[in-house]
Amino acid sequence: MSVNMSVSISANMSGKIFQNAIKQMRDVAPEQEMGVVDQNGAIIACSDPDKTGIRSDFYAVDLNDCESDGVFVREGFTYKPFGGFPSPDYAVFIQGDGAVAHAQVMMMSAMLNLLKQQNDEKHDRNNFIKNIVLGNVMSADIGIKTRELHFNSEVERVVFLINVVTSADVSAFEVIQNLFPDKSKDFLFNITENELVLVKELRNHTDAKTDVKNLEKLAHSISSTLSTETFATTNIGIGSPVTGIKDLSRSFKEAQIAIDVGKVFETEKKIVCYTDLGIARLIYHLPITLCHTFLKEVFKKGSIESLDTETHGTIQRFFENNLNVSETSRKLFVHRNTLVYRLDKIKKLTGLDLREFEDAIVFKIALMVKKFLLNNDPKK
């Protein structure tokens, strides 16, 4: 086989798959050179690794030059096109021009074509999931494509949005892909340079609380592995589990909201689950004008601004201890009467008594609304 050493091609996914297959096939005919060329005659897989990436004398496949089964011989090598009709994507070749070589390329092309179809289907499935997650597929087309690609519509799945905060030399994509090697059930793709989406199949459904804990545990595993192998820090948002394919876009949007809301209300947490956001996700969707109106109705003018850092700390600890005066005073290392004095002062300034459940709820929501407004202040 004549070659032109000046021409090379970059390795691609199909080439890697074919190269692995050729290595195994060589055991059948160890003395014969064999490989795969693309439709431009470039060798993308070969039993002689030194020839991978160069151009052969096979520049294009013309079916008119082939026998009825597509096989043809050129300069001592037997070729069999495969992977497309009427214009094949590839051709397998083996050294020799007799009946044995003919039978060998027939067998090799059938095997490689099957590998190509499986690879294409995996690629199509991943792209299909990506387009659904991003809302690029019409609802009417989802069911048809789901059946074509043999998706199980009854399986529960969830979307993880992984935001890589700090860059790293090692690919975060490759690290996560190694964690989830089953590409027929779990799907991973980039939406921006620093944002990855993992669509994870949930195999063992239990109850909602257990599911949330398991999802957070899995997210911690992803974050820890990325930190160890790439030294990258991450924020991970987790959407709600959904059954079927079409609701994956909703789970993705929830994962986005989880990260955005977490930046406002859960600043210490790097992993936020949408189902754990509670009232924070409601506040996140409130119009800005309504938030301002609410604060004016709840607090006297300037009252919330008059509370010092110590008072804010007291309020926070009081909420953390479920409005229990004795427990809060113990945690603050102050006398009970001191805490009562502070609460009376808060009531005088704001008009709200935190010892009353309804007032405490209003105060808590108002503080969250104020925090939300500060985060959305364009002057910041």
ZILIN-V235494 format. One record per pair of residues at least 4 apart in sequence whose C-alpha atoms are under 8 Angstrom apart, sorted by the first residue. I is the first residue (numbers start at 1). J is the second residue. D is the distance in whole Angstrom. If there is no record, write none. Layout:
i:I j:J d:D
i:I j:J d:D
This chain:
i:1 j:56 d:7
i:1 j:57 d:7
i:1 j:75 d:7
i:1 j:76 d:7
i:1 j:77 d:7
i:2 j:56 d:6
i:2 j:57 d:6
i:3 j:54 d:7
i:3 j:55 d:6
i:3 j:56 d:5
i:3 j:57 d:7
i:4 j:54 d:6
i:4 j:55 d:5
i:4 j:56 d:7
i:5 j:54 d:6
i:5 j:55 d:7
i:6 j:54 d:7
i:7 j:53 d:7
i:7 j:54 d:5
i:7 j:55 d:6
i:8 j:42 d:7
i:8 j:53 d:4
i:8 j:54 d:5
i:8 j:55 d:7
i:9 j:42 d:7
i:9 j:44 d:8
i:9 j:53 d:5
i:9 j:54 d:7
i:10 j:53 d:7
i:11 j:15 d:6
i:11 j:16 d:7
i:11 j:44 d:7
i:11 j:53 d:8
i:12 j:16 d:6
i:13 j:17 d:6
i:14 j:18 d:6
i:14 j:116 d:7
i:14 j:119 d:8
i:15 j:19 d:6
i:15 j:44 d:5
i:15 j:45 d:6
i:16 j:20 d:6
i:16 j:45 d:8
i:17 j:21 d:6
i:17 j:115 d:8
i:18 j:22 d:6
i:18 j:36 d:7
i:18 j:44 d:8
i:18 j:45 d:6
i:18 j:112 d:7
i:19 j:23 d:6
i:19 j:35 d:8
i:19 j:44 d:8
i:19 j:45 d:5
i:19 j:46 d:6
i:19 j:47 d:8
i:20 j:24 d:7
i:21 j:25 d:6
i:21 j:112 d:7
i:22 j:26 d:6
i:22 j:34 d:7
i:22 j:35 d:6
i:22 j:45 d:7
i:22 j:46 d:7
i:22 j:47 d:6
i:23 j:27 d:7
i:23 j:47 d:6
i:24 j:28 d:8
i:25 j:29 d:7
i:25 j:108 d:8
i:26 j:30 d:5
i:26 j:32 d:8
i:26 j:34 d:8
i:26 j:47 d:7
i:32 j:94 d:7
i:32 j:95 d:5
i:32 j:96 d:8
i:33 j:46 d:7
i:33 j:47 d:6
i:33 j:48 d:7
i:33 j:94 d:6
i:33 j:95 d:5
i:34 j:46 d:6
i:34 j:47 d:6
i:34 j:48 d:8
i:34 j:92 d:8
i:34 j:93 d:5
i:34 j:94 d:4
i:34 j:95 d:6
i:35 j:43 d:7
i:35 j:44 d:8
i:35 j:45 d:5
i:35 j:46 d:4
i:35 j:47 d:6
i:35 j:92 d:6
i:35 j:93 d:5
i:35 j:94 d:7
i:36 j:43 d:6
i:36 j:44 d:6
i:36 j:45 d:5
i:36 j:46 d:6
i:36 j:90 d:7
i:36 j:91 d:6
i:36 j:92 d:4
i:36 j:93 d:6
i:37 j:41 d:5
i:37 j:42 d:5
i:37 j:43 d:4
i:37 j:44 d:6
i:37 j:45 d:7
i:37 j:56 d:8
i:37 j:58 d:8
i:37 j:90 d:6
i:37 j:91 d:5
i:37 j:92 d:6
i:37 j:93 d:8
i:38 j:42 d:5
i:38 j:43 d:7
i:38 j:44 d:7
i:38 j:89 d:6
i:38 j:90 d:4
i:38 j:91 d:6
i:39 j:59 d:7
i:39 j:60 d:5
i:39 j:61 d:6
i:39 j:88 d:7
i:39 j:89 d:5
i:39 j:90 d:5
i:39 j:91 d:7
i:40 j:58 d:8
i:40 j:59 d:5
i:40 j:60 d:5
i:41 j:55 d:6
i:41 j:56 d:6
i:41 j:57 d:7
i:41 j:58 d:5
i:41 j:59 d:4
i:41 j:60 d:6
i:42 j:53 d:6
i:42 j:54 d:6
i:42 j:55 d:4
i:42 j:56 d:6
i:42 j:58 d:8
i:42 j:59 d:8
i:43 j:51 d:7
i:43 j:52 d:5
i:43 j:53 d:5
i:43 j:54 d:6
i:43 j:55 d:6
i:43 j:56 d:7
i:44 j:52 d:5
i:44 j:53 d:6
i:44 j:54 d:8
i:45 j:49 d:8
i:45 j:52 d:5
i:45 j:53 d:8
i:46 j:51 d:7
i:46 j:52 d:6
i:48 j:52 d:7
i:61 j:81 d:7
i:61 j:87 d:8
i:61 j:88 d:7
i:61 j:91 d:8
i:62 j:66 d:7
i:63 j:70 d:7
i:63 j:86 d:8
i:65 j:72 d:7
i:66 j:70 d:5
i:66 j:71 d:5
i:66 j:72 d:5
i:67 j:71 d:5
i:67 j:72 d:6
i:70 j:80 d:6
i:70 j:81 d:7
i:71 j:78 d:7
i:71 j:79 d:6
i:71 j:80 d:5
i:71 j:81 d:7
i:71 j:102 d:7
i:71 j:105 d:8
i:71 j:106 d:8
i:72 j:78 d:6
i:72 j:79 d:5
i:72 j:80 d:7
i:73 j:77 d:6
i:73 j:78 d:4
i:73 j:79 d:6
i:73 j:97 d:6
i:74 j:78 d:6
i:74 j:79 d:8
i:76 j:95 d:6
i:76 j:96 d:5
i:76 j:97 d:6
i:77 j:93 d:6
i:77 j:94 d:6
i:77 j:95 d:5
i:77 j:96 d:5
i:77 j:97 d:6
i:78 j:93 d:5
i:78 j:94 d:6
i:78 j:95 d:6
i:78 j:96 d:6
i:78 j:97 d:6
i:78 j:101 d:6
i:78 j:102 d:7
i:78 j:105 d:7
i:79 j:91 d:6
i:79 j:92 d:6
i:79 j:93 d:4
i:79 j:94 d:7
i:79 j:105 d:7
i:80 j:91 d:5
i:80 j:92 d:5
i:80 j:93 d:7
i:80 j:105 d:6
i:80 j:106 d:7
i:80 j:109 d:7
i:81 j:88 d:6
i:81 j:89 d:8
i:81 j:90 d:6
i:81 j:91 d:4
i:81 j:92 d:6
i:81 j:109 d:7
i:82 j:88 d:5
i:82 j:89 d:7
i:82 j:90 d:5
i:82 j:91 d:6
i:82 j:92 d:8
i:82 j:109 d:6
i:82 j:110 d:8
i:82 j:113 d:6
i:83 j:88 d:5
i:83 j:89 d:5
i:83 j:90 d:6
i:83 j:113 d:6
i:83 j:116 d:7
i:84 j:88 d:4
i:84 j:89 d:6
i:91 j:109 d:8
i:92 j:105 d:7
i:92 j:108 d:7
i:92 j:109 d:6
i:93 j:105 d:6
i:94 j:101 d:7
i:94 j:104 d:8
i:94 j:105 d:7
i:95 j:101 d:7
i:96 j:101 d:6
i:97 j:101 d:6
i:97 j:102 d:7
i:98 j:102 d:6
i:99 j:103 d:6
i:100 j:104 d:6
i:101 j:105 d:6
i:102 j:106 d:6
i:103 j:107 d:6
i:104 j:108 d:6
i:105 j:109 d:6
i:106 j:110 d:6
i:107 j:111 d:6
i:108 j:112 d:6
i:109 j:113 d:6
i:110 j:114 d:6
i:111 j:115 d:6
i:112 j:116 d:6
i:113 j:117 d:6
i:114 j:118 d:6
i:115 j:119 d:6
i:116 j:120 d:6
i:117 j:121 d:6
i:118 j:122 d:6
i:119 j:123 d:6
i:120 j:124 d:6
i:121 j:125 d:6
i:121 j:149 d:7
i:122 j:126 d:6
i:122 j:183 d:7
i:122 j:184 d:7
i:123 j:127 d:6
i:124 j:128 d:6
i:124 j:149 d:8
i:125 j:129 d:6
i:125 j:149 d:7
i:126 j:130 d:6
i:126 j:187 d:6
i:126 j:188 d:8
i:126 j:189 d:8
i:127 j:131 d:6
i:128 j:132 d:6
i:129 j:133 d:6
i:129 j:187 d:7
i:129 j:245 d:8
i:130 j:134 d:6
i:130 j:189 d:7
i:131 j:135 d:6
i:131 j:136 d:5
i:131 j:137 d:6
i:132 j:136 d:6
i:132 j:137 d:6
i:132 j:245 d:8
i:132 j:246 d:7
i:132 j:248 d:7
i:132 j:249 d:6
i:133 j:248 d:5
i:133 j:249 d:4
i:133 j:250 d:8
i:133 j:252 d:6
i:134 j:249 d:6
i:134 j:252 d:8
i:135 j:249 d:6
i:137 j:141 d:7
i:137 j:142 d:7
i:138 j:142 d:7
i:139 j:143 d:8
i:139 j:246 d:7
i:140 j:144 d:8
i:141 j:145 d:6
i:142 j:146 d:6
i:142 j:245 d:8
i:142 j:246 d:7
i:143 j:147 d:6
i:144 j:148 d:6
i:145 j:149 d:6
i:146 j:150 d:6
i:146 j:151 d:5
i:146 j:152 d:8
i:146 j:153 d:8
i:146 j:245 d:8
i:147 j:151 d:6
i:152 j:244 d:7
i:153 j:243 d:7
i:153 j:244 d:4
i:153 j:245 d:6
i:154 j:243 d:6
i:154 j:244 d:5
i:155 j:201 d:7
i:155 j:202 d:7
i:155 j:203 d:8
i:155 j:243 d:6
i:155 j:244 d:6
i:156 j:201 d:6
i:156 j:202 d:5
i:156 j:203 d:7
i:156 j:241 d:6
i:156 j:242 d:5
i:156 j:243 d:4
i:156 j:244 d:6
i:157 j:199 d:7
i:157 j:200 d:5
i:157 j:201 d:4
i:157 j:202 d:5
i:157 j:241 d:5
i:157 j:242 d:5
i:157 j:243 d:6
i:157 j:244 d:7
i:157 j:248 d:8
i:158 j:199 d:6
i:158 j:200 d:5
i:158 j:201 d:7
i:158 j:202 d:7
i:158 j:238 d:8
i:158 j:239 d:6
i:158 j:240 d:6
i:158 j:241 d:4
i:158 j:242 d:6
i:158 j:248 d:7
i:158 j:251 d:6
i:159 j:197 d:7
i:159 j:198 d:6
i:159 j:199 d:5
i:159 j:200 d:6
i:159 j:238 d:6
i:159 j:239 d:5
i:159 j:240 d:8
i:159 j:241 d:8
i:159 j:248 d:7
i:159 j:251 d:6
i:159 j:252 d:5
i:159 j:255 d:7
i:160 j:197 d:6
i:160 j:198 d:5
i:160 j:199 d:6
i:160 j:200 d:8
i:160 j:219 d:8
i:160 j:236 d:7
i:160 j:237 d:6
i:160 j:238 d:5
i:160 j:239 d:7
i:160 j:252 d:7
i:160 j:255 d:6
i:161 j:195 d:7
i:161 j:196 d:6
i:161 j:197 d:5
i:161 j:198 d:7
i:161 j:236 d:6
i:161 j:237 d:5
i:161 j:238 d:6
i:161 j:252 d:7
i:161 j:255 d:6
i:161 j:256 d:7
i:162 j:195 d:6
i:162 j:196 d:5
i:162 j:197 d:6
i:162 j:198 d:8
i:162 j:234 d:7
i:162 j:235 d:6
i:162 j:236 d:5
i:162 j:237 d:7
i:163 j:194 d:6
i:163 j:195 d:5
i:163 j:196 d:7
i:163 j:234 d:5
i:163 j:235 d:5
i:163 j:236 d:6
i:164 j:172 d:8
i:164 j:194 d:5
i:164 j:195 d:6
i:164 j:232 d:7
i:164 j:233 d:6
i:164 j:234 d:5
i:164 j:235 d:7
i:165 j:194 d:7
i:165 j:232 d:7
i:165 j:233 d:5
i:165 j:234 d:5
i:165 j:235 d:7
i:166 j:232 d:5
i:166 j:233 d:6
i:166 j:234 d:7
i:167 j:194 d:8
i:167 j:232 d:6
i:168 j:172 d:8
i:168 j:230 d:6
i:168 j:231 d:7
i:168 j:232 d:6
i:169 j:230 d:7
i:170 j:229 d:7
i:170 j:230 d:5
i:171 j:175 d:7
i:171 j:230 d:7
i:172 j:176 d:6
i:172 j:226 d:7
i:172 j:230 d:7
i:173 j:177 d:6
i:173 j:188 d:8
i:173 j:189 d:8
i:173 j:190 d:8
i:173 j:196 d:7
i:174 j:178 d:6
i:175 j:179 d:7
i:175 j:225 d:8
i:175 j:226 d:7
i:175 j:229 d:8
i:176 j:180 d:7
i:176 j:222 d:7
i:176 j:226 d:8
i:177 j:181 d:6
i:177 j:188 d:7
i:179 j:222 d:8
i:180 j:186 d:7
i:181 j:186 d:8
i:182 j:186 d:6
i:183 j:187 d:6
i:185 j:200 d:7
i:185 j:201 d:6
i:186 j:198 d:7
i:186 j:199 d:6
i:186 j:200 d:5
i:186 j:201 d:6
i:187 j:198 d:6
i:187 j:199 d:5
i:187 j:200 d:7
i:188 j:196 d:7
i:188 j:197 d:6
i:188 j:198 d:5
i:188 j:199 d:6
i:189 j:196 d:6
i:189 j:197 d:5
i:189 j:198 d:7
i:190 j:194 d:8
i:190 j:195 d:6
i:190 j:196 d:4
i:190 j:197 d:6
i:191 j:195 d:6
i:191 j:196 d:6
i:191 j:197 d:7
i:192 j:196 d:7
i:205 j:211 d:7
i:206 j:210 d:7
i:206 j:211 d:6
i:207 j:211 d:6
i:208 j:212 d:6
i:209 j:213 d:6
i:210 j:214 d:6
i:211 j:215 d:6
i:212 j:216 d:6
i:212 j:273 d:7
i:212 j:275 d:8
i:213 j:217 d:6
i:214 j:218 d:6
i:215 j:219 d:6
i:215 j:238 d:8
i:216 j:220 d:6
i:216 j:238 d:8
i:216 j:271 d:7
i:216 j:272 d:8
i:216 j:273 d:7
i:217 j:221 d:6
i:218 j:222 d:6
i:219 j:223 d:6
i:219 j:236 d:7
i:219 j:271 d:7
i:220 j:224 d:6
i:220 j:271 d:7
i:221 j:225 d:6
i:222 j:226 d:6
i:223 j:227 d:6
i:223 j:233 d:7
i:223 j:234 d:6
i:223 j:236 d:8
i:224 j:228 d:6
i:225 j:229 d:6
i:226 j:230 d:5
i:226 j:231 d:7
i:226 j:232 d:6
i:226 j:233 d:7
i:227 j:231 d:4
i:227 j:232 d:5
i:227 j:233 d:6
i:228 j:232 d:8
i:234 j:270 d:7
i:235 j:259 d:7
i:235 j:270 d:5
i:235 j:271 d:6
i:236 j:255 d:8
i:236 j:259 d:7
i:236 j:270 d:6
i:236 j:271 d:5
i:236 j:272 d:6
i:237 j:254 d:8
i:237 j:255 d:4
i:237 j:256 d:6
i:237 j:257 d:8
i:237 j:258 d:5
i:237 j:259 d:5
i:237 j:271 d:6
i:237 j:272 d:5
i:237 j:273 d:6
i:237 j:274 d:7
i:238 j:251 d:8
i:238 j:252 d:8
i:238 j:254 d:7
i:238 j:255 d:5
i:238 j:258 d:7
i:238 j:271 d:8
i:238 j:272 d:6
i:238 j:273 d:5
i:238 j:274 d:6
i:239 j:250 d:8
i:239 j:251 d:4
i:239 j:252 d:6
i:239 j:253 d:7
i:239 j:254 d:5
i:239 j:255 d:4
i:239 j:256 d:8
i:239 j:258 d:7
i:239 j:273 d:6
i:239 j:274 d:5
i:239 j:275 d:8
i:240 j:251 d:5
i:240 j:254 d:7
i:240 j:255 d:8
i:240 j:273 d:8
i:240 j:274 d:7
i:240 j:275 d:7
i:241 j:251 d:7
i:242 j:247 d:6
i:242 j:248 d:7
i:242 j:251 d:7
i:243 j:247 d:7
i:244 j:248 d:8
i:247 j:251 d:7
i:248 j:252 d:6
i:249 j:253 d:6
i:250 j:254 d:6
i:251 j:255 d:6
i:252 j:256 d:6
i:253 j:257 d:6
i:254 j:258 d:6
i:254 j:274 d:6
i:255 j:259 d:6
i:255 j:273 d:7
i:255 j:274 d:6
i:256 j:260 d:6
i:257 j:261 d:6
i:257 j:274 d:7
i:257 j:281 d:8
i:258 j:262 d:6
i:258 j:272 d:6
i:258 j:273 d:6
i:258 j:274 d:5
i:258 j:277 d:7
i:259 j:263 d:6
i:259 j:271 d:8
i:259 j:272 d:6
i:260 j:264 d:7
i:261 j:265 d:6
i:261 j:266 d:7
i:261 j:277 d:8
i:261 j:280 d:7
i:261 j:281 d:7
i:261 j:284 d:7
i:262 j:266 d:4
i:262 j:267 d:6
i:262 j:269 d:7
i:262 j:270 d:8
i:262 j:272 d:6
i:263 j:267 d:5
i:264 j:371 d:7
i:264 j:372 d:6
i:264 j:375 d:7
i:265 j:280 d:7
i:265 j:368 d:7
i:265 j:371 d:8
i:265 j:372 d:8
i:266 j:272 d:8
i:272 j:276 d:7
i:272 j:277 d:8
i:273 j:277 d:7
i:277 j:281 d:6
i:278 j:282 d:8
i:279 j:283 d:6
i:280 j:284 d:6
i:280 j:368 d:7
i:281 j:285 d:7
i:282 j:286 d:7
i:283 j:368 d:8
i:283 j:369 d:7
i:283 j:372 d:8
i:284 j:372 d:7
i:286 j:290 d:7
i:286 j:291 d:7
i:287 j:291 d:7
i:288 j:292 d:6
i:288 j:373 d:7
i:289 j:293 d:6
i:290 j:294 d:6
i:291 j:295 d:6
i:291 j:369 d:6
i:291 j:370 d:8
i:291 j:373 d:7
i:292 j:296 d:6
i:293 j:297 d:6
i:294 j:298 d:6
i:294 j:366 d:8
i:295 j:299 d:6
i:295 j:366 d:6
i:295 j:369 d:8
i:295 j:370 d:7
i:296 j:300 d:7
i:296 j:301 d:7
i:298 j:362 d:8
i:298 j:363 d:8
i:298 j:366 d:7
i:299 j:303 d:6
i:299 j:304 d:7
i:299 j:350 d:6
i:299 j:351 d:7
i:300 j:304 d:8
i:300 j:349 d:8
i:300 j:350 d:6
i:300 j:351 d:8
i:302 j:306 d:6
i:303 j:307 d:7
i:303 j:349 d:6
i:303 j:350 d:5
i:304 j:349 d:8
i:304 j:350 d:7
i:306 j:349 d:8
i:307 j:311 d:6
i:307 j:312 d:7
i:307 j:346 d:8
i:308 j:312 d:6
i:309 j:313 d:6
i:310 j:314 d:6
i:311 j:315 d:6
i:311 j:342 d:7
i:311 j:346 d:8
i:312 j:316 d:6
i:313 j:317 d:6
i:314 j:318 d:6
i:314 j:332 d:8
i:315 j:319 d:6
i:316 j:320 d:6
i:317 j:321 d:6
i:317 j:328 d:6
i:317 j:331 d:8
i:317 j:332 d:8
i:318 j:322 d:7
i:318 j:323 d:5
i:318 j:324 d:7
i:318 j:325 d:7
i:318 j:328 d:6
i:319 j:323 d:6
i:321 j:327 d:7
i:321 j:328 d:6
i:323 j:328 d:8
i:323 j:354 d:7
i:323 j:355 d:6
i:324 j:328 d:6
i:325 j:329 d:6
i:325 j:336 d:7
i:325 j:339 d:7
i:325 j:340 d:8
i:326 j:330 d:6
i:326 j:336 d:6
i:327 j:331 d:6
i:328 j:332 d:6
i:329 j:333 d:6
i:329 j:334 d:5
i:329 j:335 d:6
i:329 j:336 d:5
i:329 j:339 d:6
i:330 j:334 d:6
i:330 j:335 d:8
i:330 j:336 d:8
i:334 j:338 d:6
i:334 j:339 d:7
i:335 j:339 d:7
i:336 j:340 d:6
i:337 j:341 d:6
i:338 j:342 d:6
i:339 j:343 d:6
i:340 j:344 d:6
i:341 j:345 d:6
i:342 j:346 d:6
i:343 j:347 d:6
i:343 j:353 d:7
i:343 j:354 d:7
i:343 j:355 d:8
i:344 j:348 d:6
i:344 j:353 d:7
i:345 j:349 d:6
i:346 j:350 d:6
i:346 j:351 d:8
i:346 j:352 d:7
i:346 j:353 d:7
i:347 j:351 d:5
i:347 j:352 d:5
i:347 j:353 d:5
i:347 j:354 d:7
i:348 j:352 d:8
i:352 j:359 d:6
i:352 j:360 d:7
i:352 j:363 d:7
i:353 j:359 d:6
i:353 j:360 d:7
i:354 j:359 d:6
i:354 j:360 d:5
i:354 j:363 d:8
i:355 j:359 d:8
i:355 j:360 d:7
i:356 j:360 d:6
i:357 j:361 d:6
i:358 j:362 d:6
i:359 j:363 d:6
i:360 j:364 d:6
i:361 j:365 d:6
i:362 j:366 d:6
i:363 j:367 d:6
i:364 j:368 d:6
i:365 j:369 d:6
i:366 j:370 d:6
i:367 j:371 d:6
i:368 j:372 d:6
i:369 j:373 d:6
i:370 j:374 d:6
i:371 j:375 d:6
i:372 j:376 d:6
i:373 j:377 d:6
i:374 j:380 d:8
i:375 j:380 d:8
